[in-house]
Amino acid sequence: MKWCFEKGWAGEIHTEDEASNTELQKVLSGELGATDFIMWWCDGKLTDEDCNEEGNQFLQHYYGRETGLYTPDYANVFDHLMYVQGEEAHDFDKFSSTVEKRYREFVGGNKPWWKFW
């Protein structure tokens, strides 16, 4: 979620509501964990209201049933921390670079070696 916020993808539900926007800014500054934000402001789940259209397009691809790479990426980066340690034990910058790579592939800037078209 923090990575999405850094991309400027926060949905209007979070940018237009003053209280939610204040908390969004705390996520960006590191004052508030994204998990806490999701629990408090998103009722513990992400919907298409939480990000804008551009963000939702990528997230549908990244989390999608047929193309979903989030869980394998998460497992690859965090292995022993997966589902047993809180957000503070995870390296945001390390995982962000993985997600950024996937985003560049999604928009066509860095196709996998096996794609010729």
Secondary structure, 3 states (H helix, E strand, C coil): CHHHHHCCCECHHHHCCHHHHHHHHHHHHCCCCHHHHHHHHCCCCCCCCCECHHHHHHHHHHHCCCCCCHHHHHHHHHHHHCCCCCHHHCCHHHHHHHHHHHHHHHCCCCCCCCCCC
